[in-house]
Structures are given as C-alpha cells and as structure tokens.
C-alpha cells in the first residue's frame, strides 16, 4: 500500500506488511506522545475532525495526535451544527471542507457514508467509524495493543487465542479487528454473544476460509477458558431501532474479578474499545478489575495516539521527517510531577 495521500476507509486495504509499517512508525512516535520531545513536522497543516456521532476517545485522540506533530485541528462535533441539517449533500460538504483541510477524519452513523464522502474529498480521509460497519484505526490500535501485550508474555499474534464478548452484531470494532486478523495465521476465535447478536455470518465465513478456528457460543464462562486475550464490547443500544430491545441483552455478559479468576488464564489480557457501560444494569467490565495488571484498556487508549500519529505521518509523507524538527519539551520537568 502506498500511504501517501491515501484514504483509510477499511482494514481490507491493508496487507500484513502495511500493518507492520504502521506499527514501526507508531513505535517511533513514543517520545513525542510521552512529551519527551516535540516535533513541528506538520506545522501549518490543518486536520478537519468531522464527527456526526458522539465520540470522546477517537475524536480527542485524533486531534491530540495531529497536535503532537505540530498541526492544527478544526472540529465539527454535531450534525445539528452543520449544513447537512439544511439538506446539503455529503458530496458538497466534502468539496467544501476538503478545501479548508489537509486531511479529514470523519465519523458518520450510516454504513458507507465515509467512503462516499472520500470520493468527493480533495484531501485524504480517515474513517473514524461508519455506523456498525468499520472502524479501521481502532482495529489497528487494538492489534498494536495485542502485539505489545503478548510480546511482554513471550507470545505472538500468530497462533493466539482470542475471545470476543458482547454485541458482535453491531460492534464495528470487533468487525474491523476480526478482518484485520485475516492477515495472521492459526488464530482461534471464541465468539461469545446472545444468538441474536452474533458476529455477521460473512465475517465468520471469511475467518474460517482463512484457516482460523471459530467457535460461537452463548456460554460466557466456558468460552473464557484458554484465551490469550478477552475483548469485551458493550451493547450498542444506539444501533437498535427499539431501545427497549437493547435492555433485553444489557448485563448478560459481565466480567469481574471472580469470573476472571475462575475462568481465565493468569496472564489473559483484558481489552475493551470503550466506552464501557458502567451503569448498574450493564457493567460489562467491572470496576473491581481497575487495578488488575492484565487490564489493558487504558494502555489501548494511549496506543491509539501512537497509531493515529503514525497514520498521519504516513499519509502526509512525513514519517521520515518527524525527528528533523524535534526538540526537547520546554515545559516538562520531572520535579513538576513528583
């Protein structure tokens, strides 16, 4: 894949070598993300952050990643504040906003909307999530996290066992992560969900066709056995036409310290794309695991900045120039944080 000027719409664009390249550049971004150094490699560049669905981590981390490379961010955070409410087409919006930006990140509730927008854009577009369809940067940061967590345990992605738990029908994070894992070998997937919220059949078929083992079950405790990673998701209530229907499934699959100890291996990594639903009737990932050393959810969010920095650097063709404008961070002193 030639990243220069490319749209990032789907994980299906990537070969394994492309993923390796993103991860290598992400590793090089650590001093900047950790505020040890500052780079102005994107000084003068503008990111158009267009989020027509609620977002905290994705929107803020993309903006943070761009700022850390020296660029500026302009945001649209609600469809009600945009001219789309006046009947403007995605085509017209893309033509206009791409004239104000050097790269655009877009989230939209409709499947295929970001791809449609990208066709009219004059600058690269990154898919920040299109309805229940895909979320490619989340899949990359999830896989980057898995790679780092397993490496610390002398394991690799090839041959790993992963359990995906929750709303696998509507969860775009598990869709994209599963499809990215097509690129690896001999993975065992245990898909734990209610019958009505199972992983789309076409994704399951593709996993099996790629030579992976896929087990589908609604028995959470049995399904948690023998996994390197457990990836939980919340019930995607915004994808249900009837909110009361979502209540039927909320809280049915919960992970807490007792269930983890009883069913998981001692080093099983716990992941979640966030937000986790901490309401009492949901609570799919209990707070009693907050201090558990295998809880990787906040390492995931930190890794998201690294991966998104890497994507910007590759797309805007500055990955080999980041260090040229590097200098120490002037405001940072160790004593300030003692």
Secondary structure, DSSP 8 states (H G I E B T S, - for coil): ---TT--B--GGG--HHHHHHHHHHHHHTHHHHTTSEE--TTTT-EEEEEESS--SHHHHHHHHHHHHTT-EEEEE--GGGSGGGGT--HHHHHHHHTTT-SEEEEEESSTTHHHHHHHH-SSEEEEEEETTS--HHHHHHHHHHHHHHHHTTT--STT-EEEEES-TTT-HHHHHHHHHGGGSSS-EEEEE--GGG---HHHHHHHHHTT-EEEEES-HHHHTTT-SEEEE----GGG-SSHHHHHHHTTSS-B-HHHHHHHS-TT-EEEE-S----STTT-SB-GGGTT-TTB-HHHHHHHHHHHHHHHHHHHTT-TTTGGGG-EE-TT--GGGG-
